[in-house]
Amino acid sequence: VAMETVSLEHQIQSVQRHIAFLKKEQMELLHDLHLEILRLQKHCSELTHDLELKELEAQQQDVLDRELEEKCRAMEAQLQEKEKDNLELRKELQHKETLVAALRSSLRNKERRFLEELKRRSHRVTILDTELQKQTEAAAYLS
């Protein structure tokens, strides 16, 4: 029973480490996404500025507008994909947190049963010890 308890504790610790790792990975991903958004926003701003300059210089307004819109759509699609990945990671994290809660509950139940069994056995040992002591006294008296 003690081995099961230790094993469950190791499993809980392992799951907690995995959750901590996933949280760290999620935070790094969110940070990277934020930096990428800023970079893409800066890039988009630069493209807009270039478009305005080229508009003044030449008659290629329509071509440049279409190129910029296409790049923005691609960036939005990329952002949506990363947001979707982030949502999946959050769902996985929530699932793992649920598993940890279930494991904790199971561990508490097993610990409670273990303590009840320990009390029962301790009581039985006390009874047997008392009986042995009586028999020892009786044997000593008879001797």
Secondary structure, DSSP 8 states (H G I E B T S, - for coil): -HHHHHHHHHHHHHHHHHHHHHHHHHHHHHHHHHHHHHHHHHHHHHHHHHHHHHHHH-S-HHHHHHHHHHHHHHHHHHHHHHHHHHHHHHHHHHHHHHHHHHHHHHHHHHHHHHHHHHHHHHHHHHHHHHHHHHHHHHHHHH-
